[in-house]
Amino acid sequence: MKNALTRILAILLALLMLLGMAACSKSGSKESLGAPGGSTQPEQAPGQTSGEPENAETDGSMESDMLAEDQTLGYYVGNDPGTIDPWVNNSGSASTIIAAVNEPMFRYADNEQGYEPGIMTDYMASEDNTVHTLTLREGAKWEDGTEITMDDVTNSILRAIDPELGSSIAYRYFIIKNASEYFSGEASVEDVGVKALDAHTLEITTAEPCDYFLDLLTSDAMAPIQKMAADKYGELYGTDAEKIVASGPFRVSAWTSQNSIVLEKNENYWDADNVALQTINITITTDANTILGMYQTGELSLYNVPNDQLAQYAGDPTLVTNKLLRNTFIEFNPANEFLGNINIREAFSIAFNRQIFAEQVMGDASLAAYGLVPYGVRGLAGGDFREQAGPIVTDASDSTAIAHAQELLQMGLDELGKTVADLQQGFSIQCLERGKIQAQAIQAMWKTNLGVEMPVSVLEFNVILPMLMEGTFDCVIGGGQDSNYRDPQGFMQFIYDEGKWDNEEFLSLVEKAHMQTGDERIQTWMDVEKMVLDNFIYIPQVYAENHWVTQTGIRGLMMKNYGYEFDFKHVWIAK
């Protein structure tokens, strides 16, 4: 059972997700990662690219006579990262920058295994998937020319869970044996399952079988940092250009807070010979007109096309639709008198028309979500979880379902001895300002299909935070979940960690999944998802997608649908 600290951290993560879910705009990998086990494939040949969008203007080869003289890429993010420290960053907009500056242990790749060597060159898992052995690359250097050592790697992991640092994302590493206990002061650092067997061999022991551990190792959140710099700058490491020591293909040469970041090629990067870009100019802005104008003038190399502009770019050969591993949902609080009745919860669930919501509010009917786990997540025998589990919930897109929803609502009210008038005073729809349009659309559906008009309360973050923490909310719209790994656990574990639903069967199923591997574990997560949705506490809304276009000449751009958004290592600009 996860401890209380883990659950508090999980709630904080869900709240941060709540802030960003109204606008579906985070990307991650077009190709999935292979199953863990065995060593990595041979490193890529010089000039080889990977993971390029199929319909973008790209070329798989890079010859010096094809390179444009100016190898400068223009990119933008909506928020200042605050930190480029991989181990404490909690901003999605920073992930791509972090992966450009800090070399992950392994990098995503468009090959059979789904990854390529990074700081580490080989990975092996024990038969029971609890002992994970990695080999540190020989000769890799920091941007200052000093060698990357095993001491840097082990210190990075232990620093992330150090109670003195108090990282808000420490829970991400609690899969490691005794990491949670060390963070909460119940174990010593010597007890943590991180051990250097020699100067180039790292052994990580997980607290339970973990056959998706390789996914975590390819995350930007597990990119080692230099111990000397981390010791020198402490919690300020990564907060400005002078307090970061790069290990990746690029280094931070300038950072003007809330304005811009400049990355330059890192000449001491282990694979610098295969990095063509010399400069990445990153603009920090949320102004839509500024972003569009910069793309039209060529200052930006890529542009995230809003749904209302898609028709204008329909003929663009570089247009790519990126299906993201992300969901949004309505969350009911069963502690509320009315929402504690399962018939009332089911009635509201059925009366929500996902097809209309996805089409009219999100701009794409195909995004309608009939499960918590999106398409593209690992399923049985390596298949697709969502395709195999199928749709679980039903809704008002089936006209015959509306009458059933009305019957369920009346049944629930009769059981409580209440009326529709009582119900309309019994709870409110709660959302942040950014989720107001979503909330009003669902409010209108419930009025049309059930004849009830539930009030909408638009709340400040500092108001809704304690309500969610203390379980005093009613019905929150606009929350959701994404994952740094392509596994169903990433979309349901938060329910367990939050501890708001004390259903013994549910808790038992999750704990069972933690002790399983392979298809047995996947099947248990399918059972968990069905149980959660059959109880109508979390009501799936939509999945997410991004639409990107790029300037003529951009080659080798890898786009991902989970984890960090883009990998700029293989990008080059053609004449």
C-alpha positions in Angstrom: 0.0 0.0 0.0 1.4 3.4 -0.9 2.0 5.7 2.0 0.2 9.0 2.7 3.0 11.1 1.4 2.9 9.3 -2.0 -0.9 10.0 -2.1 -0.4 13.7 -1.4 2.2 14.0 -4.1 -0.1 12.2 -6.5 -2.9 14.7 -5.8 -0.6 17.6 -6.4 0.3 16.1 -9.8 -3.4 15.7 -10.7 -3.9 19.3 -9.8 -1.1 20.4 -12.1 -2.7 18.3 -14.8 -6.0 20.0 -14.1 -4.4 23.4 -14.9 -3.3 22.3 -18.3 -6.0 19.9 -19.5 -8.4 22.4 -20.9 -6.1 22.9 -23.9 -4.9 19.6 -25.4 -1.3 20.5 -26.2 1.3 18.1 -25.1 3.0 15.6 -27.4 5.1 12.6 -26.9 6.2 9.2 -29.5 4.9 8.2 -32.7 6.3 4.8 -32.2 6.0 2.6 -29.1 8.8 1.3 -27.0 9.7 -2.3 -27.2 9.5 -4.7 -24.2 12.3 -4.4 -21.8 15.0 -7.1 -21.6 18.2 -7.8 -23.5 20.8 -5.3 -24.7 20.3 -2.3 -27.0 20.6 -2.5 -30.7 23.8 -1.2 -32.4 24.1 2.5 -32.4 22.8 4.4 -35.5 25.0 4.9 -38.5 26.1 8.5 -39.1 23.3 10.7 -40.5 20.6 8.2 -39.8 17.3 9.8 -38.5 14.5 8.2 -36.6 10.9 8.7 -35.7 10.1 11.2 -38.5 6.4 11.9 -39.2 5.4 9.9 -42.2 3.7 12.8 -44.1 6.2 15.5 -43.2 8.7 16.8 -45.7 11.7 14.7 -44.6 14.7 12.8 -45.9 16.2 9.9 -44.1 19.8 10.7 -45.2 22.0 13.7 -44.4 24.9 14.6 -46.6 27.0 17.7 -46.1 26.3 19.1 -49.5 22.5 19.0 -48.7 22.8 21.1 -45.5 21.7 24.7 -45.5 24.3 27.1 -44.4 22.2 28.3 -41.5 21.4 25.4 -39.2 19.1 27.4 -36.8 15.8 26.0 -35.5 13.0 28.2 -34.1 10.8 26.7 -31.4 8.4 28.0 -28.8 7.0 27.1 -25.4 4.0 28.5 -23.6 5.6 28.8 -20.1 9.0 29.6 -18.8 10.4 26.2 -17.6 11.5 27.6 -14.2 14.1 24.8 -14.1 15.9 22.5 -16.5 16.8 20.1 -13.8 15.4 16.8 -15.0 14.8 15.5 -11.5 12.6 18.3 -10.2 11.0 19.7 -13.3 7.2 19.4 -13.3 6.5 21.4 -16.4 5.5 19.7 -19.6 6.8 22.6 -21.7 10.3 22.0 -20.3 10.5 18.3 -21.2 11.7 18.8 -24.8 14.3 21.4 -23.7 15.5 19.0 -20.9 16.0 16.1 -23.4 17.9 18.4 -25.7 20.3 19.6 -22.9 20.5 16.5 -20.7 21.2 13.1 -22.3 18.6 10.5 -21.1 19.8 7.1 -20.1 18.3 5.8 -23.3 16.6 7.8 -26.2 13.4 7.0 -27.9 14.0 5.6 -31.4 12.0 4.4 -34.4 13.4 0.9 -34.4 12.2 -2.5 -33.3 13.1 -2.1 -29.7 11.9 1.5 -29.5 15.1 3.0 -28.1 18.7 3.7 -28.8 21.7 4.2 -26.5 22.1 7.4 -24.6 24.2 7.9 -21.5 23.8 4.1 -21.1 24.6 1.6 -23.9 23.1 -1.6 -22.6 20.1 -2.7 -20.5 19.3 -6.1 -19.0 16.4 -7.1 -16.7 16.3 -10.1 -14.4 13.8 -12.9 -15.1 11.4 -11.5 -12.4 11.9 -7.9 -13.7 13.1 -6.6 -10.3 16.8 -6.1 -11.0 17.8 -3.8 -13.8 21.4 -3.6 -15.0 22.7 -0.7 -17.1 26.1 -0.1 -18.7 27.5 3.5 -18.6 28.9 4.8 -21.9 32.7 5.1 -21.9 34.2 8.4 -22.8 31.0 10.5 -22.5 31.6 14.0 -21.3 29.9 17.0 -19.8 29.9 20.2 -21.7 32.9 21.4 -19.6 34.9 18.5 -20.9 34.9 16.4 -17.7 34.0 12.8 -17.8 30.5 11.6 -17.0 31.0 9.1 -14.1 28.9 6.5 -12.3 29.1 8.8 -9.3 27.2 11.4 -11.3 24.5 8.9 -12.2 23.9 7.4 -8.8 24.0 10.8 -7.1 21.4 12.1 -9.6 18.9 9.3 -8.6 19.5 9.5 -4.8 19.3 13.4 -4.9 15.9 13.1 -6.6 14.5 11.3 -3.5 16.5 13.1 -0.9 14.1 14.4 1.7 16.3 17.5 2.1 15.8 18.5 -1.5 12.0 17.7 -1.1 11.3 17.4 -4.9 7.6 17.6 -5.7 8.1 14.8 -8.3 10.0 12.4 -6.0 7.1 10.0 -6.2 8.1 9.3 -9.9 11.0 7.3 -8.5 9.2 5.4 -5.8 9.2 2.3 -8.0 12.8 1.9 -6.9 13.2 -0.3 -3.8 13.0 1.8 -0.6 12.9 5.1 -2.4 9.6 6.0 -0.8 10.8 5.0 2.6 14.0 7.0 2.2 12.1 10.1 1.1 9.7 9.8 4.1 12.6 9.2 6.6 11.8 5.5 7.2 14.9 4.1 5.6 18.5 5.2 5.1 20.2 6.0 1.7 22.1 2.7 1.9 18.7 0.8 1.8 17.8 2.4 -1.6 17.9 0.0 -4.6 20.6 1.9 -6.5 24.1 0.4 -6.6 27.2 0.9 -8.7 28.7 -2.5 -9.3 31.8 -1.0 -10.9 32.8 2.2 -12.7 30.5 1.3 -15.7 27.8 -1.0 -14.3 24.7 0.3 -12.6 22.2 -2.0 -10.8 18.7 -0.7 -9.9 16.4 -2.9 -7.9 12.7 -2.1 -8.1 10.3 -2.6 -5.2 8.1 -4.8 -7.3 8.2 -6.5 -10.8 8.5 -3.7 -13.3 8.5 -4.8 -17.0 8.0 -1.2 -18.2 11.2 0.1 -16.5 12.9 0.8 -19.8 10.1 3.3 -20.6 11.1 5.2 -17.4 14.8 5.0 -18.4 14.0 6.8 -21.7 12.3 9.6 -19.9 13.9 13.1 -19.7 13.1 12.8 -16.0 15.9 10.3 -15.6 18.7 12.1 -17.4 21.8 12.3 -15.1 23.2 15.6 -14.0 26.8 16.6 -13.0 27.3 15.9 -9.3 29.8 18.7 -8.8 27.4 21.3 -10.2 24.4 19.8 -8.3 26.4 20.0 -5.0 27.5 23.6 -5.8 24.1 25.0 -6.7 21.8 22.8 -4.7 18.1 23.5 -5.3 19.1 26.3 -7.7 20.7 23.9 -10.1 19.0 24.2 -13.5 17.4 27.6 -12.9 19.5 29.7 -15.2 22.1 29.3 -18.0 25.0 29.6 -15.6 23.7 26.8 -13.3 23.4 24.0 -15.9 26.1 21.6 -17.1 24.9 19.9 -20.3 25.4 16.3 -21.3 23.1 16.3 -24.4 23.4 17.4 -28.0 22.8 21.1 -27.0 23.8 23.4 -24.1 22.1 26.5 -22.7 23.9 29.6 -23.9 21.3 32.2 -22.9 18.1 32.3 -20.9 16.0 35.4 -20.4 13.2 34.6 -18.0 9.7 34.7 -19.4 11.2 35.7 -22.8 13.6 33.3 -24.6 16.1 30.5 -24.3 19.0 29.9 -26.7 20.5 26.5 -27.1 23.8 25.9 -29.0 25.4 22.7 -30.2 27.4 21.0 -27.4 30.7 20.2 -29.0 31.6 17.8 -26.1 28.5 15.7 -26.7 29.4 12.0 -27.2 27.7 12.0 -30.6 28.4 15.5 -31.7 29.5 14.4 -35.2 25.9 13.4 -36.0 24.3 16.6 -34.7 23.7 19.1 -37.5 21.8 21.9 -35.8 24.0 24.7 -34.5 21.4 26.8 -32.7 17.8 26.5 -31.3 16.1 29.8 -30.6 13.2 29.2 -28.1 10.6 31.8 -27.7 8.5 31.8 -24.5 5.0 33.1 -25.2 1.3 32.1 -25.1 0.2 34.9 -27.5 -1.5 33.1 -30.4 -1.0 36.0 -32.8 2.7 36.3 -32.0 3.2 32.6 -32.5 1.4 32.5 -35.9 3.2 35.7 -37.1 6.6 34.2 -36.2 5.8 31.0 -38.1 4.6 32.9 -41.1 7.8 35.0 -41.2 10.0 31.9 -40.7 11.2 32.8 -37.2 9.6 29.6 -35.9 10.3 26.3 -37.6 7.2 24.5 -36.5 3.6 25.5 -35.5 0.9 23.8 -33.5 -2.2 24.4 -35.6 -5.4 25.2 -33.6 -8.5 23.3 -34.6 -10.1 26.4 -36.1 -7.2 26.8 -38.5 -6.9 23.2 -39.7 -8.8 23.9 -42.9 -6.2 26.5 -43.9 -3.4 23.9 -43.6 -5.3 21.0 -45.1 -3.0 20.9 -48.2 0.3 21.4 -46.3 2.5 18.3 -47.0 4.1 18.7 -43.6 0.9 18.6 -41.6 1.0 15.8 -39.0 -1.7 14.8 -36.6 -0.2 13.5 -33.4 -2.4 11.3 -31.2 -1.4 11.9 -27.7 -1.4 9.5 -24.7 -3.7 11.7 -22.7 -7.3 11.7 -21.4 -9.6 14.1 -19.7 -12.5 13.1 -17.4 -15.3 14.3 -15.2 -14.7 13.3 -11.5 -17.6 12.8 -9.1 -17.1 12.8 -5.4 -19.1 9.9 -3.9 -19.0 11.6 -0.5 -21.6 14.0 -1.8 -25.1 13.0 -0.7 -26.4 12.8 -4.3 -23.2 11.6 -6.0 -22.9 8.8 -3.5 -25.8 7.2 -5.3 -24.5 5.0 -8.1 -27.8 5.3 -10.1 -27.4 9.1 -10.2 -23.8 8.9 -11.2 -24.6 6.5 -14.0 -27.5 8.7 -15.2 -25.1 11.8 -15.5 -22.5 9.6 -17.2 -25.0 8.4 -19.8 -26.4 11.8 -20.4 -23.0 13.2 -21.4 -22.7 12.9 -25.3 -19.0 12.5 -26.0 -19.4 12.5 -29.7 -21.0 16.0 -29.8 -18.6 17.3 -27.0 -15.6 16.0 -28.9 -16.8 17.5 -32.2 -18.1 20.8 -31.1 -15.9 21.6 -28.1 -12.6 19.9 -29.0 -13.0 20.0 -32.8 -12.7 16.3 -33.6 -15.5 13.7 -32.9 -12.9 10.9 -33.1 -11.4 12.0 -29.8 -14.5 10.8 -27.8 -13.2 8.7 -25.0 -15.1 5.5 -23.9 -12.3 4.3 -21.5 -9.7 5.9 -19.3 -6.7 4.4 -21.3 -6.2 6.1 -24.7 -5.2 4.3 -27.9 -1.5 3.5 -28.3 -0.9 2.0 -24.9 0.6 -1.4 -24.5 -2.0 -4.2 -24.3 -2.0 -8.0 -24.3 0.7 -9.8 -26.4 2.0 -6.4 -27.4 -1.3 -5.3 -28.9 -3.3 -2.1 -28.2 -4.9 -1.9 -24.8 -7.9 0.3 -25.9 -8.6 -1.8 -29.0 -8.6 -5.0 -26.9 -10.6 -3.6 -24.0 -13.1 -1.8 -26.3 -15.6 0.8 -25.2 -16.7 0.5 -21.6 -19.0 3.4 -21.0 -22.2 4.3 -23.0 -23.6 7.7 -23.5 -26.3 9.9 -25.1 -24.9 9.4 -28.6 -27.2 6.3 -28.5 -30.7 7.9 -28.4 -32.2 4.9 -26.6 -29.8 5.5 -23.7 -31.3 8.8 -22.7 -34.6 7.3 -21.5 -32.6 4.8 -19.5 -30.6 7.7 -17.9 -33.8 9.4 -17.0 -35.1 6.3 -15.3 -31.8 5.9 -13.4 -31.9 9.4 -12.2 -35.5 9.0 -10.9 -34.6 5.7 -9.3 -31.7 7.3 -7.5 -33.8 10.3 -6.3 -36.5 7.9 -5.0 -33.9 5.9 -3.1 -32.7 9.1 -1.4 -36.2 10.5 -0.9 -35.3 13.6 -2.9 -36.6 15.6 -5.8 -35.0 17.2 -8.9 -35.2 20.6 -7.1 -33.2 19.1 -4.2 -30.7 17.7 -6.7 -30.2 21.1 -8.3 -29.3 22.5 -4.9 -27.3 19.4 -3.9 -24.0 19.9 -5.8 -22.3 22.1 -8.4 -20.0 21.6 -11.3 -16.6 23.0 -10.4 -13.8 24.0 -12.8 -11.0 26.4 -13.4 -11.4 29.4 -15.7 -9.6 27.4 -18.4 -12.2 24.6 -18.2 -15.3 26.9 -18.2 -16.3 26.2 -21.8 -16.1 22.4 -21.2 -18.2 22.7 -18.0 -20.9 24.8 -19.7 -21.2 22.4 -22.6 -21.7 19.5 -20.2 -24.1 21.5 -18.1 -26.2 22.1 -21.2 -26.2 18.4 -22.1 -27.4 17.4 -18.6 -30.2 20.0 -18.8 -31.3 18.8 -22.2 -31.1 15.0 -21.5 -32.0 14.9 -17.8 -34.0 18.1 -17.3 -31.7 19.2 -14.5 -29.7 22.4 -14.5 -26.6 22.1 -12.3 -24.9 25.3 -11.4 -21.3 25.9 -12.6 -18.7 27.3 -10.1 -15.6 28.7 -11.7 -12.9 28.6 -9.0 -9.4 29.9 -8.5 -6.7 27.3 -8.2 -6.0 28.2 -4.6 -9.7 27.5 -3.8 -10.1 24.3 -5.7 -6.8 22.9 -4.3 -7.9 22.4 -0.7 -11.2 21.1 -1.9 -9.5 18.3 -3.9 -7.0 17.6 -1.2 -9.7 17.4 1.5 -12.3 15.6 -0.7 -14.9 18.5 -0.3 -15.4 19.0 -4.0 -18.6 17.9 -5.8 -18.0 17.4 -9.6 -14.8 18.6 -11.2 -14.6 19.0 -15.0 -11.4 19.6 -16.9 -9.0 17.2 -15.0 -7.2 14.4 -16.7 -4.1 12.2 -16.9 -1.1 11.6 -19.1 1.8 9.3 -18.6 5.6 9.2 -19.1 5.4 5.5 -20.0 3.3 3.6 -22.5 1.5 1.4 -20.0 -2.1 1.3 -18.6 -0.8 1.7 -15.1 0.1 5.3 -16.0 -3.6 6.2 -16.5 -5.1 4.5 -13.4 -2.5 4.4 -10.6 -3.3 8.0 -9.6 -6.8 6.8 -8.4 -5.1 4.4 -6.0 -2.5 7.0 -4.9 -5.0 9.7 -4.2 -6.8 7.5 -1.7 -10.1 9.2 -2.2 -11.9 5.9 -3.2 -11.8 3.4 -0.4 -13.1 0.4 -2.4 -11.4 -2.8 -1.1 -11.9 -4.7 -4.3 -10.3 -1.9 -6.3 -7.3 -1.6 -3.9 -6.8 -5.3 -4.0 -6.8 -5.4 -7.8 -4.2 -2.6 -8.1 -2.0 -4.3 -5.5 -2.4 -7.6 -7.4 -1.2 -5.8 -10.6 1.9 -4.5 -8.8 3.0 -8.1 -8.2 2.4 -9.3 -11.8 4.2 -9.0 -15.1 3.4 -9.5 -18.8 -0.1 -10.3 -20.0 -1.3 -11.2 -16.5 -0.6 -7.7 -15.3 -2.2 -6.1 -18.4 -5.3 -8.2 -17.9 -5.5 -7.1 -14.3 -5.4 -3.4 -15.4 -8.2 -4.1 -17.8 -10.2 -5.5 -14.9 -9.3 -2.4 -12.9 -10.4 0.0 -15.6 -13.7 -1.8 -16.1 -14.4 -1.7 -12.3 -13.6 2.0 -12.0 -15.8 2.9 -14.9 -18.6 0.6 -13.8 -18.7 2.7 -10.6 -19.1 6.0 -12.5 -16.8 8.1 -10.4 -14.4 9.0 -13.2 -16.3 9.7 -16.4 -14.1 9.7 -19.6 -14.5 12.8 -21.8 -12.0 12.9 -24.7 -8.5 11.9 -25.7 -6.1 14.4 -27.2 -4.2 15.2 -30.3 -1.9 17.9 -31.7 -1.6 19.1 -35.3 1.8 20.3 -36.4 3.3 21.9 -39.5 6.9 22.6 -40.2 8.9 25.0 -42.5 10.2 23.7 -45.8 13.6 22.1 -45.4 13.1 20.7 -41.8 14.4 17.1 -41.8 14.7 14.4 -39.2 12.2 15.8 -36.6 11.1 13.0 -34.3 7.7 13.6 -32.8 6.4 11.6 -29.8 3.0 11.1 -28.2 4.2 10.6 -24.6 7.2 11.7 -22.6 9.1 14.7 -24.1 7.5 16.2 -27.1 10.3 16.5 -29.7 13.8 15.1 -30.1 16.0 17.6 -31.9 19.1 15.5 -31.9 18.6 14.3 -35.5 17.1 17.4 -37.0 18.8 19.2 -39.9 17.8 21.8 -42.3 18.1 21.2 -46.1 19.1 23.7 -48.7 
